[in-house]
Amino acid sequence: MMHISKQWNQADSDYIRQKVIEYNMSVLPDEVKHPVKNVSFILRNDDGDIMGGITGTIFWYHLHIDFLWVDQLHRGNGYGIELLHQIEATARENQCRLIQLDSFSFQASDFYQKFGYQVVGVIEDHPKGFQQYYLEKKLIL
């Protein structure tokens, strides 16, 4: 007999994640498989303190931007644009077809759209009173 238990355990969560990955890999054709690669570019001041950065994950010949952040004191100086350009260049070097990300309405969806990202989905009222945007930028048509 089977039973379901409510719990959080990192090892069990990792096991479930691995099983989903194994299934996905068994279904996908070889030409879309790409080794998973984590990428990041970090902005530091002269003291070595982190003032910003961008992180992402490359898989299936696309790049998912996980996080882009620039310290409030340094916004508006072009650092976000430079970080975005750096990770886009890495996506092209890795022959990615597209870049995807999500951004909340109180974050930077307008910023991304200025650089060719298109909204492909919106979740309304998430979190309450805001929207969550899903964006993509096709690199290879």
C-alpha angles and dihedrals in degrees: 000000000000127000136187120225128193109230145123118229123158094214092052091046091050090050092053091047091050092051091052090049091050091051093048091050091050091056102040120087116244093248092068097044114105128171111259111253127183115211134186141166118203126203113212133179124228090275091056094251116146110249097169147334149173127231132189147160126232118208137138088019094297135098122229112201105217102181139359117183136164122183112258092242092058101043117119094035097099097259094120091051091049092049090049092049091049094053092043089054089052090051090053092047087055092049094245116177095208147357121228135185144152128234134179122234090250090055129053114303090128090052092056093046090058087062099050103276115140127209108242098172143010131199108205123218094013110160095016109282095011139076134235114219127203113205137184138187117200113218099178119035 
